[in-house]
Amino acid sequence: MNIEDKVKLIVAALEDIKGQDVTVLDTGKLTSLFERMVIATGSSNRQTRALADNVRVRMKEADEYVGNTEGEETGDWVLLDLGDVIVHVMQPAARAHYNLEELWGAGEAARARHIQADH
């Protein structure tokens, strides 16, 4: 399965359980650890765990790699390692506090400025 199909499957799994504000970031130019980051919001710890679990189940059904899962005990922020895709399922307060979109977007903008300065 290519990366785009994998991301589509992850997004569909999140939307099945009513994940909110699903965002996909292309991180391939920023890190060699993973190609995409998917971020979604769940309205409660029960929902964040259900969202993460549905992604894990759908990936296993597709015979895709499913690595470690972190944060399920609290459900405030659940992280799924899917190899070339990392999934963050967060409650609204955690998502607002950590603001991963801005953090990774700022990194991309800084990298672009650095590349331009080199030329």
NUFIVO-935824 format. One record per residue: x, y, z of N, C-alpha, C in turn. Coordinates in steps of 0.001 Angstrom, whole numbers, plus 500000, padded with zeros to 6 digits. Atoms other than C-alpha are relative to their C-alpha. Layout:
<nodes>
XYZXYZXYZ ...
</nodes>
This chain:
<nodes>
500851498823500000500000500000500000500896501240500000 499181498794500032501445503373499048499565500972501106 500219499084498867501587506285501483498656500719499887 501268499280500169498571508111499997498807499107500344 501079500935499674496353505019500225499954499728501500 499920500233498563497554504427503775499367501174500762 500567498812499354496681508007504765498482500030499808 501454500023500246493240507681503129499304499008500929 500563501015499112492599504509505150499966500506501441 499938499446498640493678506225508379498931501070500186 500994498923499913491505509287507700498591499411500023 501319500646500014488523507052506870499699499350501350 500186500645498694489037505104510116499683501038501069 500279498923499038489075508382512072498611500585499778 501322499432500304485991509710510288498875499046500372 501003501002499601484121506433510993499530500216501437 500297499839498568484258507243514725499809501484500320 500297498571499833483508510958514179501167500809500553 498844499182499650487061512238514657499822501389499401 500200498611500434487093516023514362501318500616499564 498838499220500445489471518401512588501177499117499601 498934500903500441491453515636510895500932500775499063 498986499267500757494682517147509548501121499043499628 498874500821500462497404515486507479501147500948499663 498811499198500282500894517005507486501024499141499273 498923500677500714503592516022504995501298500351500721 498801499757499189506654515658507222501258499410499379 498885500679500639508915513868504767501245500859499828 498851499110500179511130516934504228500575500459501342 499593499506498687511379517643507964500701498956500848 499411501077499215512354514249509356500078498741499151 499908501276500701513497510883508096499255498903500759 500658501001499154511503509131510844498648499565499460 501318500327500555508082509288509130499670500996498905 500365499189501163506487510666505971498795500912500237 501226499232499758503116511883507275499659499977501483 500546499924498655501570512999510529498510500290499845 501442499800500025497817512673510994499578500387501410 500447499498498704496189514652513806498476500071499966 501459499944499899492581514295514942499613500324501435 500505499662498675490502515522517862498849499072500354 501107500767499438488276513351520022499410500799501152 500677499153499011485720514867522386500116499486501437 499865500566498649486434512551525354501108498954499977 498964501036500000489040510038526525499463498703499405 500592501206500600486645507272525538500068500093498477 499971499862501452486420508677522010501428499970499455 498620500040500514490175509235521629500504498560499945 499583501407499998490769505609522599499290499229498895 500757500686501056488021504424520216500543500372498619 499422499560501276489492506500517375501313499272499732 498702500674500160492975505093517935499808498509499746 500241501428500158491623501565518253499478499686498597 500537500240501335489672501855514991501094500112498944 498877499884500939492788503044513152500853498736500071 499164501200499818494781500137514607499336498781499358 500734501141500567492098497592513629500001500052498479 500061499868501463491739498947510078501376499761499359 498652500210500541495525498947509557500373498517500046 499707501433499897495853495368510808499214499215498956 500816500664501028492986494298508508500636500144498620 499353499752501288494965495810505620501417499431499966 498656500583499884498098493891506759501095501061499973 499013498933499893499896497158507447500649499963501373 499241499965498755502511497704510154499282500842501056 500517499256498846501166498755513561501018499827501122 498996500030498942503845499650516093499377500321501341 500452499672498646503526500981519607498884501022500012 501021499002499711500596502930520957500310500558501378 499729499336498723501148505459523740498805500851500397 500995499068499490498685507329525936498597499466500179 501357500534499888495709504986525937499494499963501436 500445500082498610495688504793529733499232501257500420 500729498781499640494594508450530028499013500412498922 500884499621501099493103509075526595500026501480499667 499901498579500342494076512765526594500671500185498638 499212499925501233496553512185523775500493498590499714 499587501349500377496950508827522034500845500104498736 499066499990501116499893508317519700500113498596499436 499851501281500697499993505514517125501192500080499060 498861500112500907503209504512515378499617499016498907 500357500858501132502309503186511939501141499969498978 498830500033500880505833503257510536500207501331499323 499792498750500727505873505944507866498903501033500260 501050499058499593502767507576509390499869499949501519 500240499877498565502360508831512958498616500628500163 501358499481499774498810509420514244499906500504501435 500264499392498695497993511768517124498497500185500121 501411499788499713494478511576518552499951500705501354 499892499158498818494020514348521095498643500593500382 501150499237499554491338515942523207500265501476499685 499827498604500424490723519630522376501029500787500818 499067499225499169492710521039525339501448499624499692 498636500446500308495790518924524560500401500464498600 499678499587501371495586519721520853500300501490499938 499772498556499976495323523454521525501328500318500691 498780499730499232498153523352524065501267499669499203 498786500436500699500664521403521967500099500531498582 500063499351501312499567522897518614501018499423499016 499041500695500857501433520320516527500034500557498575 500027499452501357500280521873513242500934501199499889 499146498811500043502002525154514078501462499616500223 498637500440499704505053523425515531500664499420498752 499426500625501190505618521299512424499958500939498810 500062498998501069504485524083510087501098501032500146 498924499035499741506928526509511742501338499384499632 498772500694500368509661523920511290500190499985498497 499928500032501457508847523649507615500335501386499453 499735498637500448508808527444507190501448500393500290 498617499689499640512151527776509012500957499278499063 499145500768500903513646525047506848499999500650498614 500089499336501303512384526824503702500836501280500000 499195498774499909513966530103504868501488499654499977 498588500420499951517227528266505603500488499592498614 499626500444501351517274526694502147500162501211499095 499908498801500831516606530083500500501263500796500329 498810499266499568519412531674502542501280499361499459 498831500721500503521817529010501276500276500288498528 499838499792501453521251530009497649500476501382499672 
</nodes>
